[in-house]
Amino acid sequence: MSLKVTAIDLIVVDVPFTPRQQQITARTVFNWGVLELCRVSTDAGIVGWGETVIHYTYARVTEAAVQRVIGRSPAACLTDDTLGAGLQMALYDVVGKALGVPCSRLMGNRVRDWVPISWWSNEASSEDWAEEARDAVRQGYTSIKLKQRPWRDIVEQVETVTAATPSFFKLDLDANGSMQNAAAAMPVMRRLEEFDQVAMFETPIPQTDILGNQQLRQVICRPIAMHFGSPPYVTVVREAVCDGFVVGGGATQVLREGTLSAEANMPFWLQLVGAGLTTVWASHLGAVLSHASWPAISCLNLYSHSLLTSPIEVIGGCHHAPEAPGLGVSVDEEAVARYAVPEETIRALRARGAWYDRPRPRIVRTAVYPDGSRVHMANVSQGMDLAPYTPGVRLETWADDGSEAWNDLWKRVQTAPVRSLSA
């Protein structure tokens, strides 16, 4: 059957996060709710859908990418990761529907039907983490990935979350390298692995520190995960610097990295962020990659609506990879229309080469230490060089209240953190 792409529609939606996540993400990933849906139409009447998190996903869908695909066979474009997340996903959806097979059959042989998935939360208070974890348990999840940060008492946080959840529920901690070096990280990690529910550590120290990561792996009894590619794959395997990987990107990249992980007998989790379409997309990849055995991160739990007509059901920490043709799910077009950003707004932004974004919250973040000292910061990156762990440290936030005091402090923290002995 001859099949050609006749139209590609890009629809920007702004999907609200859940109420608690609106508060948590205001400090960091507040704009992940801005999604661009890609609807691909063909001369056979087959329509495919895809999704891009504009301010996070590895590659956006550009006008140039759209023009490269129009008039061509969708099958001829499947392997091109540079098309962007949403467009590549939609093309797989189209081809799967045309052939009457699920996307996973276009990727390889299925090795599992039920794929593991994890709840996710950025850094937050112990109480918010505990409530998120309780929600995760209620909705069938058996693990949560949490962002460990030096302005929070991670031991107290883990104590709070484990006390709020059953013993089978696991915690994966991601420090994003903020534990600095092996000497600083080792005692903290040893303390954390005393909790049976702590399952894994991701990037405790910078991934480029080969010797430091080797040292940690020799003494820490929990798996240590690193993002695939840094250090290079061959170095990771030869020097044994981690136990497994975090894998993400376009379909071709993910399939390649998943295959290389299998060759080294190293497990990994898929990290493909988005709402319902992205979560289902990840399930198809996870269904064919033998070593995608760690729970995937899609951040589905952030969103108040999946944009699908049927919810994704999680049972025992896994959800079923659809077996219907294409992605195997239906887009809720009423929800899409409800959350759509006005087209005239998008046209005006594109005319000047800009992308739609939520307004950035203006918040001063303050690490408060037990001795009364304070470190005021404008953003997350300024805090990554703080002491890796201080018992009793906590975070206070000060949103823009229009006061002279706030404006003065905000101006000062733009260039560097500000230290003080009082509020």
N, C-alpha and C positions, 0 to 999 in steps of 0.2 A: 504494500500500500504506500503510495506517495503521500508524504505528509510535510507540510511547510508551515512555518510560523508566519502568521499574518498580522498579528498585533501584540504589543506588550504594554500593559497598563501598570503604572506604578502608583500605588495608593499609600499615602502616609497616614498612619493612625497614631494617636496618642492614648495608650491604654493605661488607665490608672492602676497603680500598685494597690495591694491590700493596705488597709489603714495602718497597721503596725509597720509595714515595710515602707510606707510613705515617710514615716518618721525616721526609720533607720537609714534609708537611702538618701535622705536629704543632704547628708554630709558627704556622699560619695557618688554612687551610680544613679543619681536622680533621673538621668536622661535615658536610661535603658528602656523606658516605656515607650520611646519613640520608635515605631516599627515602620518599615516600608514593605508593603505587600506587593508582590509581583504576580500579575495575572497574564499568562501566556495563552493566546488564542491561536488556533490553527485552521487550515482550510477544510479539515474534516469535522470541525465543530468540537473537537476535544479541547478542553481548557485545563491548564495546570496552574498550581499556586505555589508560591514560595515566600520566604520571609527573611528580612534583614533587620538586625538591630543596628540602626544607622551609626550610633555613637560607640559601638563596640566591635561588631562583626569584622572578621579579617579582611573583607573586601566589599565595598558598596557597589551597587549597580549604577553604572554611569551611562550617559547618553550614547557614548561610543560603543559600549558593550551591547546596548539595545540595537543599535544600527548594524552591528556585526551579525546579529542573530536573525533579524527580520528577513523573511524570504528564504531562509535556509531550513534544511531538515533539522529538527530538534536533536535527533540522534547524533548528528555530526558535531554537536557542540557540547555534549555531556561532559567530556573530560577537561574542559577549559575552566579551571578554577578562577581565572582572572575576570570572568563574567560577573562575579559577585555572588554572595550567598543566596539571595532570593531568586535570582534568575536561574542559576544552576539547579536549585531545588525544584523550581517550577518546570524546567525542561525534563528532569527525571520523572516528575509527576505525569507530564504529557506522554512521554515514551512508555512508561509503565502502563498507563491507561490504554494506549494504542495497541500494545501487545497483550493486554489482559493479564499482566503479572505485577506483583508488588515491586516497589523500587529496589528492595533487597535482592531480588533475582537479577537485576541489572548490575549489581555490585559483586555478586559471588554466590557461594552456596551457604545457605543458612546453617549455622551451628547451634543456634538457640532461638526459641520463639519468645521467651520472656527475658527481657533485658533489664539489668539493674539500673536504678536511678536514685539519686540523692537529693534531699532538700538542700537549700543553700541560704546562707545569710552573711552579709557583710558584717564588719565589726559593729558591736552594739553592747548595751549593758547586759549584765548577767541575767537580769529579769526578762529582758526582751528575748535573749537567746533561749531561755527556758520556755517561754511562751511559744516561740517558733518551734522548738523541739516537740512540745506537747502537740501542737497542730500537726506536725509531721507524723507523729505516731498515730494520731486519730485518722489521718488520711492514708495510712498503709505503708509509710516509709519506714525504713529500718536504719537510716543513717542521715547525718547532716554534715555538710562541709561548712566550716566556720573560719572567718578571717581573724587570725590572732594578731594583736597589735600591742606595741610596747606601752601605750597609754592606758591599758586595761590590765588588771591583775588576772592573768590567764588561769592561774591555779584556782583562784576563787570562782572564776567563771565556769571552769570545768566541774568544780564541786557542785555548783548550783544546777547546771544542766543535767549532770548524772543523777542528782537527787530527784529531779523532776521527771525522769524517764525510766522505762524498764531496762533491765540489764542487757537485753539483746540489742538495744539501740546504740549505734556506734557514732563516734565523733571523729571527723577528719579535720586536722588543724593546718591552716595555711598561713605561714608567717610572711610570705613574699620576700624572703631574704632578710627580714628585719631583726633576726637574732644575731646578725653581724658576722660571727665567726664561731668555730667549733668550741673554743674555750668558754665563750659566753653562753652558747646554746646548750652545751652538753648537760650541765646540772639541771637546767630547766626542763629539758626533754626527759631526763631520767626521772624527775619528779612527776611529770605528766604521764609517763608510761606506767606509773603506779596505779592509775585509773584503768580498770579493765575495759571500759567503754571507749577509751582513746584507741583508735584503730590505725591511723596513719598520720604522717607528717608530710606536708608539701613545702618544698623549698624553704627549709628553716634558715639557711644562710645562702648567700649568693651562689648561684649555680656554677659560676666560673671558678669558684674556690674548690679545685679538685681535691687537694690534700685534705682540706677541712671536711668536705663531704665524705671522703674515705674514712676519716677518723670517726665521724658520727655514725656511719653505717656499721663500723666495727663494734660499737658499744651500745647502740640503741636497738632494742628488741622489736620495734615496730617498723613496718615498711616506710621508706622515704621515697617520695615521688618527686620527679622533676619534669618541667616542660620539655618535650622532645625537641632536640636540636641544639641545646646549650647545656653542657659542652656538646661537641659533635657526637653523633651516634657511636661511631667507632671508639672514640675516647671513653664514653660512658661504659660501653661493654668491656673494653680492655681494662680500664682502671676500676671497674666495679664501684661507681660512685653513687648509685641509687638502686632501688629495687624495682622501680617501674616508672611509668610515664604519665604525663598529661598530654593528650593528643587533641588537636583541633585544626580548623582550616577548611579548605574546600574538599570535595569528595575525593579527588585524585590524590591529594596530599594525605588525607586521613587514611585511605586504603593503603597507600605506600608505607606510611609510618606504622600502621597497624600490622602490616606484614613483616616489617623489620623487627617490631617488638616481638612478634611470634617467633621469628628466627632466633632471637636471643632468649626466648622463653621468659619474657618480662611482661607482666600484666600492665594495664593502663586504664585510665578512665577517659571517656570522651568529654570534652568541654566545648559544647556548642550551645551558645546562649540564645534564648528567645522564648516565645510563647508556644502555643500548641503545635504549629507547623514545624518549628525547629525541633521540638521535643520528639515528634513522630519521625522526623528526618533522622535524628540521632539514633532512634530505635532501629531503623533499617540498617544503618552502618553497624550498630552494635550486634545486630543479628547475624552478620556474616564474618565478623572479625573475632577470631577464636580467643584472643587475649584481652578483649574488652570486658574483662570480668570485674573490674572495680566499678562502683556505681557512677553513672554518667551525671554530668552537671549541665542542666539546661536552664536552671533558674525559673522554671515554670511556676513555682510557688510564689514568685514575686507578683504575678499578674492577677488582677481581679477577674479577668476573663481570658480564656485560652484562644478565643476567636474561632473555635470549632463548635459544631452543632452538638457534639457529644463530649462530655468530659473524659479526660484521660484517667483511667482507673489504675491505681497502684495497689498491688496485693503482695504482701511479704517483701516489700522493697523492690519489686519489679513491675514493669508494665509490658503489655503484649505488643509486639511489633505487628502492625496490621498485615493481613494477607490478601486484602482486596487490591485491585489494580492501582498502580501509582503509589502515592503516599497512603492511600487507603482511608482517608478521612475527608469530611466535608467542611468547608469554610462556612462560618455563620455570617452571611453577607449582611444581615440586619445589624449585627454587632459591629461589623466593619464600617457600615454607614454611620453608626452612632458615634464611633470614635474617630472618624476620618477628619483630618485637618482640611479646612477649606482649600479647594484647588487654587483659588486666586492667591492665597498665601504662599502655596508651594511654587506657583509660577513666578511670583515676584522674587522669591529667594533664589530660584534657579537662574533667573535672569542676571543675578549678580554673583553667581557661582557659590551660593551659600546653601547650607542644609538646615532644615527645621530643627530646633532644639528647644527644650524647656528652659525657662529662665534659671540661671544658676543661683542657688540660695547663697546669701551672704552670711556666713556663720564663722565666728571666731571659735576655734577649738582650743581648749586649755587642759593640758595634763596637770593634774593636781597631785603632789607627792605628800607622803605622811609628815614630812618635816615642815609643811606649809609652803614650800617653794612651788612655783607655777611656771609652765612653759606654754605661751600663747602661740597658736599657729593659724595660718590662713587655709591650709589644705593638708591632705593626708601625707603627701610626699615630705613635708617639713618634719613630720614626726617619725619617719622611718629610721632616723639616726639617734633616737633616744635610747637610753639604757634598755637592753633587751627585755629585762624583767625586774620590776620593783614591787615587792609585796605591798599591797594597799594603795597603789596608784589608781587614780580614777580619771575619767574625762568629764569636763563640764563644757557646755556649749552656750554661746551668746549670739543669738540671731540679731540681725540688724534692727535696732529699735529707733533709729534716727537720732539718737543722742550724740552729743558732742564727744562724750567719753568713748562710745563705741566707734565712731568715725576716726577718732585719733588712734585708737589701738588697731583698727583695721588697716589704716594707712601704714602703720609701723610694721605690721607682720607681713606686708606684701614682699618685702625684700629678705627677711630672715625671721626665725622665731624670736619672740621677746620673752625674757625671763623676768620674774618678779617674785616678791615675797608676800604679796597680797593680791586680792581680786582687783 
